[in-house]
Amino acid sequence: MALRVLVVPGSLRADSWNRKLAGVAADAVRAAGGEATLVNLRDFDLPMFDEDCEKAQGMPEGGKKLKELFATHPAHVYCSPEYNSSISGVLKNAIDWASRGAAGEPPLVAFRGKVAALLSTSPGALGGLRGLVHLRSILGNIGVLVLPDQVAVMKSHEAFDAQGQLKDARQAESVKKLAAELVRTASRLTS
Ligand code: FNR
């Protein structure tokens, strides 16, 4: 059975560059033999995490659905915008909700033992690289094996063509390589 890979763009913006990059990454996962599920965090009802609300109302339906998706995919791809040299609040909020436990399940069921690949793009010269340092740390601390290689695409406003593909062949190749490495590594660990 094909390896299931959840692809998560960390932006809600309709014209998000990171969503375009996530589309490229999802295609690369499929080309590498994986089965990609590309999500839009806007489709999940995820209020700002608040322990008081969690205590009073439990996990919102959107949080349950998203956590289930993380849990049922052995590999994850993150395409994170860089906001003030870190990841977007939207992505951190989604990770925080999905990290919450429920009775009768092992801790961090959505993350522990998963394999992840990180990508980012931004209009800046570093392509969101600084945010990935934080994302790598967050995911590593909740038990995710994050691949050493990553892709940061600079000058996002110049990087994509009208079809949402990366114009630069070397960049496109580096996304393919990263996706292939993810599928290879996660398949070995789950076999
Ligand atoms: C940004 N942006 C940004 N870019 C960057 O390279 N480094 C940074 O630290 C920041 N900081 C930052 C903070 C805030 C609050 C916003 C709204 C934006 C610019 C950001 O990369 C740009 O808006 C991207 O287009 C966001 O990603 P999406 O939505 O296109 O995927």
Residues whose N, C-alpha, C, O or C-beta is under 5 A from the ligand:
A	BS01	FNR	S11 R13 D15 S16 W17 N18 R19 P81 E82 Y83 N84 S85 T121 S122 P123 G124 G128
